[in-house]
Amino acid sequence: MYSTNTGYSLQSTDRKLSRSQFWQAIQSLTRRSLVEKVLVGGRSQFQINPVFKEYIQSK
C-alpha cells in the first residue's frame, strides 16, 4: 500500500514526482481501477489491484 504520508513522492528509476504529479498519477490509476483508496485508522491509503500487482511482479 502507498500511504498519503509517503512525502508525496514515488521513485522509479530515481525520478521523484511533485505533490501535484503524485496525486494526478493516483487519480489516473484509481479511474482505471488499478488502485483503490481505503481508509485505515482514519487515514487514506491506496491498495494496488491484485491482478495488476501480479502483472507488475511478473515483469
C-alpha positions, 0 to 999 in steps of 0.5 A: 500500500502507498500511504498519503504520508509517503512525502508525496513522492514515488521513485522509479528509476530515481525520478521523484514526482511533485505533490501535484504529479503524485496525486494526478498519477493516483487519480489516473490509476484509481479511474482505471481501477488499478488502485483503490483508496481505503481508509485505515485508522482514519487515514487514506491509503491506496491498495494496488489491484491484485491482478495488476500487482501480479502483472507488475511482479511478473515483469 
